[in-house]
Amino acid sequence: MAPARVVLVRASAASGVVRERVHARGLQRDGAKLAAWDEFWARYGDMPCLWRGVDRQIEIRTDAPELDLTSLDAVAGTLAP
């Protein structure tokens, strides 16, 4: 049996879109983030994934009206045994 290949799929969006989504979910724990959004986003907004053993990374932008999964579809065919 071949070892598993690890593919990281990272969903990302622009700061304003993420802020709107965080605000819309209405969780109390997000209050501090929203109150200091610029500082929060500067620290965490573009934080890279530092996982070890990742064979491939794919980024999917989720701020467009329609989700484009072209990159995910293209890689899916290469993962089959």
mmCIF file of the N, C-alpha and C atoms, coordinates in Angstrom:
data_MODEL
# 
_entry.id   MODEL 
# 
loop_
_atom_site.group_PDB 
_atom_site.id 
_atom_site.type_symbol 
_atom_site.label_atom_id 
_atom_site.label_alt_id 
_atom_site.label_comp_id 
_atom_site.label_asym_id 
_atom_site.label_entity_id 
_atom_site.label_seq_id 
_atom_site.pdbx_PDB_ins_code 
_atom_site.Cartn_x 
_atom_site.Cartn_y 
_atom_site.Cartn_z 
_atom_site.occupancy 
_atom_site.B_iso_or_equiv 
_atom_site.pdbx_formal_charge 
_atom_site.auth_seq_id 
_atom_site.auth_comp_id 
_atom_site.auth_asym_id 
_atom_site.auth_atom_id 
_atom_site.pdbx_PDB_model_num 
ATOM 1   N N  . MET A 1 1  ? 0.841   -1.171 0.000   1.00 0.00 ? 1  MET A N  1 
ATOM 2   C CA . MET A 1 1  ? 0.000   0.000  0.000   1.00 0.00 ? 1  MET A CA 1 
ATOM 3   C C  . MET A 1 1  ? 0.894   1.245  0.000   1.00 0.00 ? 1  MET A C  1 
ATOM 4   N N  . ALA A 1 2  ? 0.607   2.156  -0.878  1.00 0.00 ? 2  ALA A N  1 
ATOM 5   C CA . ALA A 1 2  ? 1.386   3.396  -0.977  1.00 0.00 ? 2  ALA A CA 1 
ATOM 6   C C  . ALA A 1 2  ? 1.040   4.319  0.187   1.00 0.00 ? 2  ALA A C  1 
ATOM 7   N N  . PRO A 1 3  ? 2.002   5.101  0.637   1.00 0.00 ? 3  PRO A N  1 
ATOM 8   C CA . PRO A 1 3  ? 1.706   6.041  1.720   1.00 0.00 ? 3  PRO A CA 1 
ATOM 9   C C  . PRO A 1 3  ? 0.725   7.120  1.256   1.00 0.00 ? 3  PRO A C  1 
ATOM 10  N N  . ALA A 1 4  ? -0.029  7.623  2.191   1.00 0.00 ? 4  ALA A N  1 
ATOM 11  C CA . ALA A 1 4  ? -1.005  8.675  1.879   1.00 0.00 ? 4  ALA A CA 1 
ATOM 12  C C  . ALA A 1 4  ? -0.291  9.945  1.469   1.00 0.00 ? 4  ALA A C  1 
ATOM 13  N N  . ARG A 1 5  ? -0.863  10.665 0.526   1.00 0.00 ? 5  ARG A N  1 
ATOM 14  C CA . ARG A 1 5  ? -0.355  11.974 0.133   1.00 0.00 ? 5  ARG A CA 1 
ATOM 15  C C  . ARG A 1 5  ? -1.204  13.020 0.837   1.00 0.00 ? 5  ARG A C  1 
ATOM 16  N N  . VAL A 1 6  ? -0.557  13.972 1.429   1.00 0.00 ? 6  VAL A N  1 
ATOM 17  C CA . VAL A 1 6  ? -1.260  15.002 2.192   1.00 0.00 ? 6  VAL A CA 1 
ATOM 18  C C  . VAL A 1 6  ? -1.407  16.253 1.337   1.00 0.00 ? 6  VAL A C  1 
ATOM 19  N N  . VAL A 1 7  ? -2.652  16.664 1.114   1.00 0.00 ? 7  VAL A N  1 
ATOM 20  C CA . VAL A 1 7  ? -2.944  17.868 0.355   1.00 0.00 ? 7  VAL A CA 1 
ATOM 21  C C  . VAL A 1 7  ? -3.642  18.844 1.292   1.00 0.00 ? 7  VAL A C  1 
ATOM 22  N N  . LEU A 1 8  ? -3.071  20.021 1.415   1.00 0.00 ? 8  LEU A N  1 
ATOM 23  C CA . LEU A 1 8  ? -3.643  21.073 2.252   1.00 0.00 ? 8  LEU A CA 1 
ATOM 24  C C  . LEU A 1 8  ? -4.483  21.977 1.367   1.00 0.00 ? 8  LEU A C  1 
ATOM 25  N N  . VAL A 1 9  ? -5.746  22.150 1.704   1.00 0.00 ? 9  VAL A N  1 
ATOM 26  C CA . VAL A 1 9  ? -6.620  23.069 0.987   1.00 0.00 ? 9  VAL A CA 1 
ATOM 27  C C  . VAL A 1 9  ? -6.887  24.238 1.913   1.00 0.00 ? 9  VAL A C  1 
ATOM 28  N N  . ARG A 1 10 ? -6.422  25.407 1.503   1.00 0.00 ? 10 ARG A N  1 
ATOM 29  C CA . ARG A 1 10 ? -6.568  26.609 2.324   1.00 0.00 ? 10 ARG A CA 1 
ATOM 30  C C  . ARG A 1 10 ? -7.597  27.527 1.682   1.00 0.00 ? 10 ARG A C  1 
ATOM 31  N N  . ALA A 1 11 ? -8.626  27.843 2.437   1.00 0.00 ? 11 ALA A N  1 
ATOM 32  C CA . ALA A 1 11 ? -9.639  28.787 1.975   1.00 0.00 ? 11 ALA A CA 1 
ATOM 33  C C  . ALA A 1 11 ? -9.229  30.174 2.439   1.00 0.00 ? 11 ALA A C  1 
ATOM 34  N N  . SER A 1 12 ? -9.286  31.150 1.545   1.00 0.00 ? 12 SER A N  1 
ATOM 35  C CA . SER A 1 12 ? -8.902  32.503 1.909   1.00 0.00 ? 12 SER A CA 1 
ATOM 36  C C  . SER A 1 12 ? -9.858  33.512 1.274   1.00 0.00 ? 12 SER A C  1 
ATOM 37  N N  . ALA A 1 13 ? -9.881  34.693 1.872   1.00 0.00 ? 13 ALA A N  1 
ATOM 38  C CA . ALA A 1 13 ? -10.726 35.777 1.372   1.00 0.00 ? 13 ALA A CA 1 
ATOM 39  C C  . ALA A 1 13 ? -10.111 37.095 1.819   1.00 0.00 ? 13 ALA A C  1 
ATOM 40  N N  . ALA A 1 14 ? -10.548 38.162 1.222   1.00 0.00 ? 14 ALA A N  1 
ATOM 41  C CA . ALA A 1 14 ? -10.072 39.497 1.559   1.00 0.00 ? 14 ALA A CA 1 
ATOM 42  C C  . ALA A 1 14 ? -10.500 39.877 2.982   1.00 0.00 ? 14 ALA A C  1 
ATOM 43  N N  . SER A 1 15 ? -9.744  40.749 3.585   1.00 0.00 ? 15 SER A N  1 
ATOM 44  C CA . SER A 1 15 ? -9.997  41.178 4.961   1.00 0.00 ? 15 SER A CA 1 
ATOM 45  C C  . SER A 1 15 ? -11.442 41.625 5.185   1.00 0.00 ? 15 SER A C  1 
ATOM 46  N N  . GLY A 1 16 ? -11.955 42.455 4.309   1.00 0.00 ? 16 GLY A N  1 
ATOM 47  C CA . GLY A 1 16 ? -13.320 42.962 4.469   1.00 0.00 ? 16 GLY A CA 1 
ATOM 48  C C  . GLY A 1 16 ? -14.365 41.866 4.423   1.00 0.00 ? 16 GLY A C  1 
ATOM 49  N N  . VAL A 1 17 ? -14.155 40.895 3.563   1.00 0.00 ? 17 VAL A N  1 
ATOM 50  C CA . VAL A 1 17 ? -15.091 39.767 3.445   1.00 0.00 ? 17 VAL A CA 1 
ATOM 51  C C  . VAL A 1 17 ? -15.064 38.933 4.719   1.00 0.00 ? 17 VAL A C  1 
ATOM 52  N N  . VAL A 1 18 ? -13.868 38.636 5.195   1.00 0.00 ? 18 VAL A N  1 
ATOM 53  C CA . VAL A 1 18 ? -13.751 37.841 6.417   1.00 0.00 ? 18 VAL A CA 1 
ATOM 54  C C  . VAL A 1 18 ? -14.362 38.594 7.592   1.00 0.00 ? 18 VAL A C  1 
ATOM 55  N N  . ARG A 1 19 ? -14.101 39.890 7.679   1.00 0.00 ? 19 ARG A N  1 
ATOM 56  C CA . ARG A 1 19 ? -14.666 40.696 8.775   1.00 0.00 ? 19 ARG A CA 1 
ATOM 57  C C  . ARG A 1 19 ? -16.195 40.643 8.742   1.00 0.00 ? 19 ARG A C  1 
ATOM 58  N N  . GLU A 1 20 ? -16.774 40.792 7.571   1.00 0.00 ? 20 GLU A N  1 
ATOM 59  C CA . GLU A 1 20 ? -18.238 40.710 7.447   1.00 0.00 ? 20 GLU A CA 1 
ATOM 60  C C  . GLU A 1 20 ? -18.754 39.351 7.904   1.00 0.00 ? 20 GLU A C  1 
ATOM 61  N N  . ARG A 1 21 ? -18.062 38.296 7.542   1.00 0.00 ? 21 ARG A N  1 
ATOM 62  C CA . ARG A 1 21 ? -18.489 36.943 7.921   1.00 0.00 ? 21 ARG A CA 1 
ATOM 63  C C  . ARG A 1 21 ? -18.367 36.717 9.421   1.00 0.00 ? 21 ARG A C  1 
ATOM 64  N N  . VAL A 1 22 ? -17.274 37.200 10.009  1.00 0.00 ? 22 VAL A N  1 
ATOM 65  C CA . VAL A 1 22 ? -17.088 37.064 11.449  1.00 0.00 ? 22 VAL A CA 1 
ATOM 66  C C  . VAL A 1 22 ? -18.183 37.851 12.176  1.00 0.00 ? 22 VAL A C  1 
ATOM 67  N N  . HIS A 1 23 ? -18.459 39.048 11.703  1.00 0.00 ? 23 HIS A N  1 
ATOM 68  C CA . HIS A 1 23 ? -19.506 39.865 12.321  1.00 0.00 ? 23 HIS A CA 1 
ATOM 69  C C  . HIS A 1 23 ? -20.871 39.181 12.191  1.00 0.00 ? 23 HIS A C  1 
ATOM 70  N N  . ALA A 1 24 ? -21.148 38.634 11.006  1.00 0.00 ? 24 ALA A N  1 
ATOM 71  C CA . ALA A 1 24 ? -22.450 38.007 10.745  1.00 0.00 ? 24 ALA A CA 1 
ATOM 72  C C  . ALA A 1 24 ? -22.687 36.762 11.593  1.00 0.00 ? 24 ALA A C  1 
ATOM 73  N N  . ARG A 1 25 ? -21.631 36.046 11.951  1.00 0.00 ? 25 ARG A N  1 
ATOM 74  C CA . ARG A 1 25 ? -21.868 34.840 12.748  1.00 0.00 ? 25 ARG A CA 1 
ATOM 75  C C  . ARG A 1 25 ? -22.249 35.189 14.181  1.00 0.00 ? 25 ARG A C  1 
ATOM 76  N N  . GLY A 1 26 ? -21.933 36.406 14.614  1.00 0.00 ? 26 GLY A N  1 
ATOM 77  C CA . GLY A 1 26 ? -22.461 36.927 15.870  1.00 0.00 ? 26 GLY A CA 1 
ATOM 78  C C  . GLY A 1 26 ? -21.998 36.256 17.147  1.00 0.00 ? 26 GLY A C  1 
ATOM 79  N N  . LEU A 1 27 ? -20.809 35.683 17.143  1.00 0.00 ? 27 LEU A N  1 
ATOM 80  C CA . LEU A 1 27 ? -20.327 35.024 18.353  1.00 0.00 ? 27 LEU A CA 1 
ATOM 81  C C  . LEU A 1 27 ? -19.669 36.029 19.302  1.00 0.00 ? 27 LEU A C  1 
ATOM 82  N N  . GLN A 1 28 ? -19.948 35.873 20.569  1.00 0.00 ? 28 GLN A N  1 
ATOM 83  C CA . GLN A 1 28 ? -19.400 36.765 21.577  1.00 0.00 ? 28 GLN A CA 1 
ATOM 84  C C  . GLN A 1 28 ? -17.871 36.742 21.573  1.00 0.00 ? 28 GLN A C  1 
ATOM 85  N N  . ARG A 1 29 ? -17.290 35.581 21.332  1.00 0.00 ? 29 ARG A N  1 
ATOM 86  C CA . ARG A 1 29 ? -15.831 35.458 21.359  1.00 0.00 ? 29 ARG A CA 1 
ATOM 87  C C  . ARG A 1 29 ? -15.138 36.275 20.272  1.00 0.00 ? 29 ARG A C  1 
ATOM 88  N N  . ASP A 1 30 ? -15.884 36.740 19.272  1.00 0.00 ? 30 ASP A N  1 
ATOM 89  C CA . ASP A 1 30 ? -15.299 37.521 18.181  1.00 0.00 ? 30 ASP A CA 1 
ATOM 90  C C  . ASP A 1 30 ? -15.253 39.017 18.477  1.00 0.00 ? 30 ASP A C  1 
ATOM 91  N N  . GLY A 1 31 ? -15.793 39.434 19.599  1.00 0.00 ? 31 GLY A N  1 
ATOM 92  C CA . GLY A 1 31 ? -15.844 40.859 19.924  1.00 0.00 ? 31 GLY A CA 1 
ATOM 93  C C  . GLY A 1 31 ? -14.489 41.532 19.925  1.00 0.00 ? 31 GLY A C  1 
ATOM 94  N N  . ALA A 1 32 ? -13.506 40.913 20.542  1.00 0.00 ? 32 ALA A N  1 
ATOM 95  C CA . ALA A 1 32 ? -12.166 41.504 20.604  1.00 0.00 ? 32 ALA A CA 1 
ATOM 96  C C  . ALA A 1 32 ? -11.534 41.573 19.213  1.00 0.00 ? 32 ALA A C  1 
ATOM 97  N N  . LYS A 1 33 ? -11.760 40.564 18.403  1.00 0.00 ? 33 LYS A N  1 
ATOM 98  C CA . LYS A 1 33 ? -11.234 40.576 17.030  1.00 0.00 ? 33 LYS A CA 1 
ATOM 99  C C  . LYS A 1 33 ? -11.814 41.750 16.254  1.00 0.00 ? 33 LYS A C  1 
ATOM 100 N N  . LEU A 1 34 ? -13.119 41.902 16.342  1.00 0.00 ? 34 LEU A N  1 
ATOM 101 C CA . LEU A 1 34 ? -13.785 42.958 15.589  1.00 0.00 ? 34 LEU A CA 1 
ATOM 102 C C  . LEU A 1 34 ? -13.415 44.344 16.094  1.00 0.00 ? 34 LEU A C  1 
ATOM 103 N N  . ALA A 1 35 ? -13.229 44.481 17.402  1.00 0.00 ? 35 ALA A N  1 
ATOM 104 C CA . ALA A 1 35 ? -12.881 45.780 17.987  1.00 0.00 ? 35 ALA A CA 1 
ATOM 105 C C  . ALA A 1 35 ? -11.491 46.234 17.549  1.00 0.00 ? 35 ALA A C  1 
ATOM 106 N N  . ALA A 1 36 ? -10.602 45.293 17.270  1.00 0.00 ? 36 ALA A N  1 
ATOM 107 C CA . ALA A 1 36 ? -9.236  45.626 16.847  1.00 0.00 ? 36 ALA A CA 1 
ATOM 108 C C  . ALA A 1 36 ? -8.923  44.881 15.545  1.00 0.00 ? 36 ALA A C  1 
ATOM 109 N N  . TRP A 1 37 ? -9.832  44.992 14.595  1.00 0.00 ? 37 TRP A N  1 
ATOM 110 C CA . TRP A 1 37 ? -9.729  44.197 13.380  1.00 0.00 ? 37 TRP A CA 1 
ATOM 111 C C  . TRP A 1 37 ? -8.406  44.395 12.634  1.00 0.00 ? 37 TRP A C  1 
ATOM 112 N N  . ASP A 1 38 ? -7.960  45.619 12.466  1.00 0.00 ? 38 ASP A N  1 
ATOM 113 C CA . ASP A 1 38 ? -6.730  45.852 11.703  1.00 0.00 ? 38 ASP A CA 1 
ATOM 114 C C  . ASP A 1 38 ? -5.539  45.138 12.329  1.00 0.00 ? 38 ASP A C  1 
ATOM 115 N N  . GLU A 1 39 ? -5.448  45.180 13.632  1.00 0.00 ? 39 GLU A N  1 
ATOM 116 C CA . GLU A 1 39 ? -4.355  44.492 14.316  1.00 0.00 ? 39 GLU A CA 1 
ATOM 117 C C  . GLU A 1 39 ? -4.509  42.976 14.202  1.00 0.00 ? 39 GLU A C  1 
ATOM 118 N N  . PHE A 1 40 ? -5.751  42.496 14.379  1.00 0.00 ? 40 PHE A N  1 
ATOM 119 C CA . PHE A 1 40 ? -6.018  41.065 14.251  1.00 0.00 ? 40 PHE A CA 1 
ATOM 120 C C  . PHE A 1 40 ? -5.636  40.578 12.853  1.00 0.00 ? 40 PHE A C  1 
ATOM 121 N N  . TRP A 1 41 ? -6.083  41.295 11.825  1.00 0.00 ? 41 TRP A N  1 
ATOM 122 C CA . TRP A 1 41 ? -5.825  40.868 10.454  1.00 0.00 ? 41 TRP A CA 1 
ATOM 123 C C  . TRP A 1 41 ? -4.335  40.944 10.111  1.00 0.00 ? 41 TRP A C  1 
ATOM 124 N N  . ALA A 1 42 ? -3.657  41.965 10.619  1.00 0.00 ? 42 ALA A N  1 
ATOM 125 C CA . ALA A 1 42 ? -2.221  42.078 10.360  1.00 0.00 ? 42 ALA A CA 1 
ATOM 126 C C  . ALA A 1 42 ? -1.467  40.869 10.933  1.00 0.00 ? 42 ALA A C  1 
ATOM 127 N N  . ARG A 1 43 ? -1.931  40.366 12.041  1.00 0.00 ? 43 ARG A N  1 
ATOM 128 C CA . ARG A 1 43 ? -1.246  39.240 12.686  1.00 0.00 ? 43 ARG A CA 1 
ATOM 129 C C  . ARG A 1 43 ? -1.662  37.881 12.114  1.00 0.00 ? 43 ARG A C  1 
ATOM 130 N N  . TYR A 1 44 ? -2.944  37.696 11.861  1.00 0.00 ? 44 TYR A N  1 
ATOM 131 C CA . TYR A 1 44 ? -3.457  36.373 11.497  1.00 0.00 ? 44 TYR A CA 1 
ATOM 132 C C  . TYR A 1 44 ? -3.979  36.258 10.071  1.00 0.00 ? 44 TYR A C  1 
ATOM 133 N N  . GLY A 1 45 ? -4.188  37.351 9.398   1.00 0.00 ? 45 GLY A N  1 
ATOM 134 C CA . GLY A 1 45 ? -4.860  37.321 8.098   1.00 0.00 ? 45 GLY A CA 1 
ATOM 135 C C  . GLY A 1 45 ? -4.147  36.551 7.008   1.00 0.00 ? 45 GLY A C  1 
ATOM 136 N N  . ASP A 1 46 ? -2.836  36.582 7.017   1.00 0.00 ? 46 ASP A N  1 
ATOM 137 C CA . ASP A 1 46 ? -2.092  35.902 5.963   1.00 0.00 ? 46 ASP A CA 1 
ATOM 138 C C  . ASP A 1 46 ? -1.075  34.941 6.565   1.00 0.00 ? 46 ASP A C  1 
ATOM 139 N N  . MET A 1 47 ? -1.447  34.322 7.669   1.00 0.00 ? 47 MET A N  1 
ATOM 140 C CA . MET A 1 47 ? -0.543  33.405 8.349   1.00 0.00 ? 47 MET A CA 1 
ATOM 141 C C  . MET A 1 47 ? -0.385  32.130 7.528   1.00 0.00 ? 47 MET A C  1 
ATOM 142 N N  . PRO A 1 48 ? 0.854   31.770 7.200   1.00 0.00 ? 48 PRO A N  1 
ATOM 143 C CA . PRO A 1 48 ? 1.050   30.557 6.408   1.00 0.00 ? 48 PRO A CA 1 
ATOM 144 C C  . PRO A 1 48 ? 0.851   29.293 7.251   1.00 0.00 ? 48 PRO A C  1 
ATOM 145 N N  . CYS A 1 49 ? 0.515   28.231 6.590   1.00 0.00 ? 49 CYS A N  1 
ATOM 146 C CA . CYS A 1 49 ? 0.428   26.935 7.261   1.00 0.00 ? 49 CYS A CA 1 
ATOM 147 C C  . CYS A 1 49 ? 1.828   26.346 7.311   1.00 0.00 ? 49 CYS A C  1 
ATOM 148 N N  . LEU A 1 50 ? 2.268   25.965 8.480   1.00 0.00 ? 50 LEU A N  1 
ATOM 149 C CA . LEU A 1 50 ? 3.618   25.436 8.658   1.00 0.00 ? 50 LEU A CA 1 
ATOM 150 C C  . LEU A 1 50 ? 3.623   23.932 8.939   1.00 0.00 ? 50 LEU A C  1 
ATOM 151 N N  . TRP A 1 51 ? 2.570   23.253 8.548   1.00 0.00 ? 51 TRP A N  1 
ATOM 152 C CA . TRP A 1 51 ? 2.504   21.807 8.756   1.00 0.00 ? 51 TRP A CA 1 
ATOM 153 C C  . TRP A 1 51 ? 3.651   21.125 8.023   1.00 0.00 ? 51 TRP A C  1 
ATOM 154 N N  . ARG A 1 52 ? 4.174   20.091 8.622   1.00 0.00 ? 52 ARG A N  1 
ATOM 155 C CA . ARG A 1 52 ? 5.194   19.275 7.974   1.00 0.00 ? 52 ARG A CA 1 
ATOM 156 C C  . ARG A 1 52 ? 4.513   18.112 7.258   1.00 0.00 ? 52 ARG A C  1 
ATOM 157 N N  . GLY A 1 53 ? 5.151   17.634 6.216   1.00 0.00 ? 53 GLY A N  1 
ATOM 158 C CA . GLY A 1 53 ? 4.644   16.466 5.516   1.00 0.00 ? 53 GLY A CA 1 
ATOM 159 C C  . GLY A 1 53 ? 3.548   16.753 4.512   1.00 0.00 ? 53 GLY A C  1 
ATOM 160 N N  . VAL A 1 54 ? 3.333   18.010 4.180   1.00 0.00 ? 54 VAL A N  1 
ATOM 161 C CA . VAL A 1 54 ? 2.313   18.358 3.188   1.00 0.00 ? 54 VAL A CA 1 
ATOM 162 C C  . VAL A 1 54 ? 2.929   18.205 1.801   1.00 0.00 ? 54 VAL A C  1 
ATOM 163 N N  . ASP A 1 55 ? 2.305   17.397 0.969   1.00 0.00 ? 55 ASP A N  1 
ATOM 164 C CA . ASP A 1 55 ? 2.810   17.164 -0.378  1.00 0.00 ? 55 ASP A CA 1 
ATOM 165 C C  . ASP A 1 55 ? 2.431   18.268 -1.350  1.00 0.00 ? 55 ASP A C  1 
ATOM 166 N N  . ARG A 1 56 ? 1.289   18.862 -1.111  1.00 0.00 ? 56 ARG A N  1 
ATOM 167 C CA . ARG A 1 56 ? 0.806   19.902 -2.028  1.00 0.00 ? 56 ARG A CA 1 
ATOM 168 C C  . ARG A 1 56 ? -0.134  20.838 -1.293  1.00 0.00 ? 56 ARG A C  1 
ATOM 169 N N  . GLN A 1 57 ? -0.065  22.126 -1.639  1.00 0.00 ? 57 GLN A N  1 
ATOM 170 C CA . GLN A 1 57 ? -0.985  23.110 -1.070  1.00 0.00 ? 57 GLN A CA 1 
ATOM 171 C C  . GLN A 1 57 ? -1.791  23.738 -2.185  1.00 0.00 ? 57 GLN A C  1 
ATOM 172 N N  . ILE A 1 58 ? -3.072  23.910 -1.911  1.00 0.00 ? 58 ILE A N  1 
ATOM 173 C CA . ILE A 1 58 ? -3.982  24.548 -2.854  1.00 0.00 ? 58 ILE A CA 1 
ATOM 174 C C  . ILE A 1 58 ? -4.680  25.675 -2.104  1.00 0.00 ? 58 ILE A C  1 
ATOM 175 N N  . GLU A 1 59 ? -4.747  26.827 -2.726  1.00 0.00 ? 59 GLU A N  1 
ATOM 176 C CA . GLU A 1 59 ? -5.490  27.932 -2.115  1.00 0.00 ? 59 GLU A CA 1 
ATOM 177 C C  . GLU A 1 59 ? -6.744  28.178 -2.939  1.00 0.00 ? 59 GLU A C  1 
ATOM 178 N N  . ILE A 1 60 ? -7.867  28.269 -2.227  1.00 0.00 ? 60 ILE A N  1 
ATOM 179 C CA . ILE A 1 60 ? -9.142  28.559 -2.870  1.00 0.00 ? 60 ILE A CA 1 
ATOM 180 C C  . ILE A 1 60 ? -9.646  29.883 -2.312  1.00 0.00 ? 60 ILE A C  1 
ATOM 181 N N  . ARG A 1 61 ? -9.874  30.837 -3.194  1.00 0.00 ? 61 ARG A N  1 
ATOM 182 C CA . ARG A 1 61 ? -10.415 32.130 -2.783  1.00 0.00 ? 61 ARG A CA 1 
ATOM 183 C C  . ARG A 1 61 ? -11.920 31.970 -2.595  1.00 0.00 ? 61 ARG A C  1 
ATOM 184 N N  . THR A 1 62 ? -12.406 32.435 -1.454  1.00 0.00 ? 62 THR A N  1 
ATOM 185 C CA . THR A 1 62 ? -13.832 32.283 -1.151  1.00 0.00 ? 62 THR A CA 1 
ATOM 186 C C  . THR A 1 62 ? -14.556 33.621 -1.115  1.00 0.00 ? 62 THR A C  1 
ATOM 187 N N  . ASP A 1 63 ? -13.929 34.667 -1.661  1.00 0.00 ? 63 ASP A N  1 
ATOM 188 C CA . ASP A 1 63 ? -14.587 35.971 -1.627  1.00 0.00 ? 63 ASP A CA 1 
ATOM 189 C C  . ASP A 1 63 ? -15.320 36.304 -2.925  1.00 0.00 ? 63 ASP A C  1 
ATOM 190 N N  . ALA A 1 64 ? -15.238 35.448 -3.921  1.00 0.00 ? 64 ALA A N  1 
ATOM 191 C CA . ALA A 1 64 ? -15.973 35.660 -5.162  1.00 0.00 ? 64 ALA A CA 1 
ATOM 192 C C  . ALA A 1 64 ? -17.415 35.194 -4.990  1.00 0.00 ? 64 ALA A C  1 
ATOM 193 N N  . PRO A 1 65 ? -18.329 35.775 -5.758  1.00 0.00 ? 65 PRO A N  1 
ATOM 194 C CA . PRO A 1 65 ? -19.738 35.353 -5.649  1.00 0.00 ? 65 PRO A CA 1 
ATOM 195 C C  . PRO A 1 65 ? -19.932 33.860 -5.919  1.00 0.00 ? 65 PRO A C  1 
ATOM 196 N N  . GLU A 1 66 ? -19.122 33.306 -6.835  1.00 0.00 ? 66 GLU A N  1 
ATOM 197 C CA . GLU A 1 66 ? -19.190 31.869 -7.113  1.00 0.00 ? 66 GLU A CA 1 
ATOM 198 C C  . GLU A 1 66 ? -17.836 31.255 -6.796  1.00 0.00 ? 66 GLU A C  1 
ATOM 199 N N  . LEU A 1 67 ? -17.850 30.140 -6.116  1.00 0.00 ? 67 LEU A N  1 
ATOM 200 C CA . LEU A 1 67 ? -16.632 29.458 -5.713  1.00 0.00 ? 67 LEU A CA 1 
ATOM 201 C C  . LEU A 1 67 ? -15.986 28.767 -6.912  1.00 0.00 ? 67 LEU A C  1 
ATOM 202 N N  . ASP A 1 68 ? -14.718 29.058 -7.160  1.00 0.00 ? 68 ASP A N  1 
ATOM 203 C CA . ASP A 1 68 ? -13.973 28.456 -8.264  1.00 0.00 ? 68 ASP A CA 1 
ATOM 204 C C  . ASP A 1 68 ? -13.150 27.293 -7.714  1.00 0.00 ? 68 ASP A C  1 
ATOM 205 N N  . LEU A 1 69 ? -13.553 26.092 -8.036  1.00 0.00 ? 69 LEU A N  1 
ATOM 206 C CA . LEU A 1 69 ? -12.866 24.896 -7.550  1.00 0.00 ? 69 LEU A CA 1 
ATOM 207 C C  . LEU A 1 69 ? -11.980 24.261 -8.619  1.00 0.00 ? 69 LEU A C  1 
ATOM 208 N N  . THR A 1 70 ? -11.620 25.044 -9.636  1.00 0.00 ? 70 THR A N  1 
ATOM 209 C CA . THR A 1 70 ? -10.808 24.519 -10.729 1.00 0.00 ? 70 THR A CA 1 
ATOM 210 C C  . THR A 1 70 ? -9.501  23.912 -10.223 1.00 0.00 ? 70 THR A C  1 
ATOM 211 N N  . SER A 1 71 ? -8.805  24.615 -9.326  1.00 0.00 ? 71 SER A N  1 
ATOM 212 C CA . SER A 1 71 ? -7.521  24.102 -8.846  1.00 0.00 ? 71 SER A CA 1 
ATOM 213 C C  . SER A 1 71 ? -7.713  22.816 -8.051  1.00 0.00 ? 71 SER A C  1 
ATOM 214 N N  . LEU A 1 72 ? -8.794  22.715 -7.304  1.00 0.00 ? 72 LEU A N  1 
ATOM 215 C CA . LEU A 1 72 ? -9.068  21.503 -6.537  1.00 0.00 ? 72 LEU A CA 1 
ATOM 216 C C  . LEU A 1 72 ? -9.426  20.348 -7.474  1.00 0.00 ? 72 LEU A C  1 
ATOM 217 N N  . ASP A 1 73 ? -10.233 20.626 -8.482  1.00 0.00 ? 73 ASP A N  1 
ATOM 218 C CA . ASP A 1 73 ? -10.591 19.588 -9.445  1.00 0.00 ? 73 ASP A CA 1 
ATOM 219 C C  . ASP A 1 73 ? -9.356  19.079 -10.190 1.00 0.00 ? 73 ASP A C  1 
ATOM 220 N N  . ALA A 1 74 ? -8.445  19.994 -10.536 1.00 0.00 ? 74 ALA A N  1 
ATOM 221 C CA . ALA A 1 74 ? -7.253  19.605 -11.292 1.00 0.00 ? 74 ALA A CA 1 
ATOM 222 C C  . ALA A 1 74 ? -6.362  18.683 -10.469 1.00 0.00 ? 74 ALA A C  1 
ATOM 223 N N  . VAL A 1 75 ? -6.254  18.930 -9.182  1.00 0.00 ? 75 VAL A N  1 
ATOM 224 C CA . VAL A 1 75 ? -5.382  18.127 -8.327  1.00 0.00 ? 75 VAL A CA 1 
ATOM 225 C C  . VAL A 1 75 ? -6.041  16.804 -7.939  1.00 0.00 ? 75 VAL A C  1 
ATOM 226 N N  . ALA A 1 76 ? -7.340  16.762 -7.890  1.00 0.00 ? 76 ALA A N  1 
ATOM 227 C CA . ALA A 1 76 ? -8.042  15.549 -7.470  1.00 0.00 ? 76 ALA A CA 1 
ATOM 228 C C  . ALA A 1 76 ? -7.703  14.378 -8.374  1.00 0.00 ? 76 ALA A C  1 
ATOM 229 N N  . GLY A 1 77 ? -7.590  14.604 -9.644  1.00 0.00 ? 77 GLY A N  1 
ATOM 230 C CA . GLY A 1 77 ? -7.261  13.537 -10.573 1.00 0.00 ? 77 GLY A CA 1 
ATOM 231 C C  . GLY A 1 77 ? -5.858  12.995 -10.407 1.00 0.00 ? 77 GLY A C  1 
ATOM 232 N N  . THR A 1 78 ? -4.962  13.775 -9.838  1.00 0.00 ? 78 THR A N  1 
ATOM 233 C CA . THR A 1 78 ? -3.575  13.334 -9.661  1.00 0.00 ? 78 THR A CA 1 
ATOM 234 C C  . THR A 1 78 ? -3.379  12.552 -8.368  1.00 0.00 ? 78 THR A C  1 
ATOM 235 N N  . LEU A 1 79 ? -4.393  12.503 -7.510  1.00 0.00 ? 79 LEU A N  1 
ATOM 236 C CA . LEU A 1 79 ? -4.254  11.862 -6.222  1.00 0.00 ? 79 LEU A CA 1 
ATOM 237 C C  . LEU A 1 79 ? -4.694  10.406 -6.212  1.00 0.00 ? 79 LEU A C  1 
ATOM 238 N N  . ALA A 1 80 ? -5.415  10.022 -7.225  1.00 0.00 ? 80 ALA A N  1 
ATOM 239 C CA . ALA A 1 80 ? -5.916  8.643  -7.268  1.00 0.00 ? 80 ALA A CA 1 
ATOM 240 C C  . ALA A 1 80 ? -4.740  7.673  -7.357  1.00 0.00 ? 80 ALA A C  1 
ATOM 241 N N  . PRO A 1 81 ? -4.874  6.507  -6.702  1.00 0.00 ? 81 PRO A N  1 
ATOM 242 C CA . PRO A 1 81 ? -3.781  5.513  -6.748  1.00 0.00 ? 81 PRO A CA 1 
ATOM 243 C C  . PRO A 1 81 ? -3.562  4.971  -8.147  1.00 0.00 ? 81 PRO A C  1 
# 
